[in-house]
């Protein structure tokens, strides 16, 4: 169940970043790259990629750090003054961070 939540929230924030990449009069590659980063980390976390399964805890931590960094940089760059879509995305990212922390704690106990 946690995995499904992480997948849904990661895809949602990636799609929002793709939308924001083309929302402005001139496309913003940082939003595009941020969305791509989310999807690449999600793929590395859950796709059955041979011997990479042993790196899942590290990838989960990187995805968590990436999510937190995205929130912090948004607050620093925009001064936390964004669109309603940006605020909705921050809620999604905070929820994603919480699920990643819970998933990490759960996977440590079952390992």
Secondary structure as UniProt FT lines:
FT   HELIX           2..21
FT   TURN            22..23
FT   HELIX           29..46
FT   HELIX           50..55
FT   HELIX           56..78
FT   TURN            79..80
FT   HELIX           84..110
//
